[in-house]
Amino acid sequence: MATLININGQIMPPDQAFISVFDHGLLFGDSVYEVFTTYKGKLFAENEHLTRLKASAKAISLKIPFTDEYLLEEMQKTFDAAENSESYARMVITRGKGEIHISPLSCNSPTMILYVKEAEKYPEEYYSKGIAIALVSTKRNLKDSLNPGIKTGNYLNSVLAIIEAEKLGAYDGLMLNSDGFVSECTTSNFYLVKNGGVKTANPGCGILVGITRKMLIEVARENGIAVQECKISPEEIPAVDELFITSTTKGVMPVTMCDGKKIGDGKPGPVSIKLRSLYQKKLDKIVNNK
């Protein structure tokens, strides 16, 4: 197993990887990123992630000078060099080096930084027993301030939320938007289950529309499980049957405690268990067809 860094096409070990201290990604969080993983040794949903990367860049007026083909080639080269059984890749495109000034006009050459390491394996008990989350006071950013739908390197909002959640003894923090409705957890989309149906916050609630979220909604509806994208009041949570979260790295992870109280009977419920199985079957189908 190895962790390797690729900076603008140059692959190196972490202790040899450096960027300029004048890079605006460091100075101002002026960057966009995406997370990719392999499943059975193969990348999945890579085109969807690259599409979102470019959409995030466009939203902050950052022109990416690299083609999709180049980015995928560099990712594969780094995977091959790392020789991990399953790989995690974080691709960051920064504004590049410039003056110590908030204006990006002095930045002429974006930096591509690719972090590759062995894919994280979450403890099986997270799936067999579920995790605990807590509602936090840190609100999700306003859409017309720093839109949560843009995947930028400016993540202080989520950093503050996870610090608060950890102080409360929870694995993750559930964030509300400025109107008091549920948005998402710090790095995961959030869902509740009631009477066999699933609810999740709609994009208008201030969320990052996850690639896994999209795949999960598709597979749920294909298998007769109703999914509503809507506004969710936090007052609904104590009475639900199940909770779960999703992300590229976590897949479908059940939540069995919220604010120190059991959800349902305190065990992963049948809908989240079924959706996790259906999601994994969908991944199998995708990678087997490659």
Secondary structure as the mmCIF struct_conf table of DSSP 4:
data_model
#
loop_
_struct_conf.conf_type_id
_struct_conf.id
_struct_conf.beg_label_comp_id
_struct_conf.beg_label_asym_id
_struct_conf.beg_label_seq_id
_struct_conf.end_label_comp_id
_struct_conf.end_label_asym_id
_struct_conf.end_label_seq_id
STRN STRN1 LEU A 4 ILE A 7
TURN_TY1_P TURN_TY1_P1 ASN A 8 GLY A 9
STRN STRN2 GLN A 10 MET A 12
HELX_RH_3T_P HELX_RH_3T_P1 PRO A 14 GLN A 16
TURN_TY1_P TURN_TY1_P2 VAL A 21 PHE A 22
STRN STRN3 ASP A 23 ASP A 23
HELX_RH_AL_P HELX_RH_AL_P1 HIS A 24 PHE A 28
STRN STRN4 SER A 31 TYR A 39
TURN_TY1_P TURN_TY1_P3 LYS A 40 GLY A 41
STRN STRN5 LYS A 42 LEU A 43
BEND BEND1 ALA A 45 ALA A 45
HELX_RH_AL_P HELX_RH_AL_P2 GLU A 46 ALA A 59
TURN_TY1_P TURN_TY1_P4 ILE A 60 SER A 61
BEND BEND2 PHE A 66 PHE A 66
HELX_RH_AL_P HELX_RH_AL_P3 ASP A 68 ALA A 82
TURN_TY1_P TURN_TY1_P5 GLU A 83 GLU A 83
BEND BEND3 SER A 85 GLU A 86
STRN STRN6 SER A 87 THR A 94
STRN STRN7 LYS A 97 LYS A 97
BEND BEND4 ILE A 100 ILE A 102
HELX_RH_3T_P HELX_RH_3T_P2 PRO A 104 SER A 106
BEND BEND5 SER A 109 SER A 109
STRN STRN8 THR A 111 GLU A 118
HELX_LH_PP_P HELX_LH_PP_P1 ALA A 119 GLU A 120
HELX_RH_AL_P HELX_RH_AL_P4 GLU A 124 SER A 128
TURN_TY1_P TURN_TY1_P6 LYS A 129 LYS A 129
STRN STRN9 ILE A 131 LEU A 135
BEND BEND6 SER A 137 SER A 137
HELX_LH_PP_P HELX_LH_PP_P2 THR A 138 LEU A 142
TURN_TY1_P TURN_TY1_P7 LYS A 143 SER A 145
BEND BEND7 LEU A 146 LEU A 146
TURN_TY1_P TURN_TY1_P8 PRO A 148 GLY A 149
BEND BEND8 ILE A 150 ILE A 150
STRN STRN10 THR A 152 THR A 152
BEND BEND9 GLY A 153 GLY A 153
HELX_RH_AL_P HELX_RH_AL_P5 LEU A 156 LYS A 167
TURN_TY1_P TURN_TY1_P9 LEU A 168 GLY A 169
BEND BEND10 TYR A 171 TYR A 171
STRN STRN11 ASP A 172 LEU A 176
TURN_TY1_P TURN_TY1_P10 SER A 178 ASP A 179
BEND BEND11 GLY A 180 GLY A 180
STRN STRN12 VAL A 182 CYS A 185
BEND BEND12 THR A 186 SER A 188
STRN STRN13 ASN A 189 LYS A 194
TURN_TY1_P TURN_TY1_P11 ASN A 195 GLY A 196
STRN STRN14 GLY A 197 ALA A 201
HELX_RH_3T_P HELX_RH_3T_P3 PRO A 203 CYS A 205
TURN_TY1_P TURN_TY1_P12 GLY A 206 GLY A 206
HELX_RH_AL_P HELX_RH_AL_P6 ILE A 211 GLU A 222
TURN_TY1_P TURN_TY1_P13 ASN A 223 GLY A 224
STRN STRN15 VAL A 227 CYS A 230
HELX_RH_3T_P HELX_RH_3T_P4 PRO A 234 ALA A 239
BEND BEND13 ASP A 241 ASP A 241
STRN STRN16 GLU A 242 SER A 247
TURN_TY1_P TURN_TY1_P14 THR A 248 LYS A 250
STRN STRN17 GLY A 251 CYS A 258
TURN_TY1_P TURN_TY1_P15 ASP A 259 GLY A 260
STRN STRN18 LYS A 261 LYS A 262
BEND BEND14 ILE A 263 ILE A 263
TURN_TY1_P TURN_TY1_P16 GLY A 264 ASP A 265
BEND BEND15 GLY A 266 LYS A 267
HELX_RH_AL_P HELX_RH_AL_P7 PRO A 270 ASN A 288
TURN_TY1_P TURN_TY1_P17 ASN A 289 ASN A 289
#
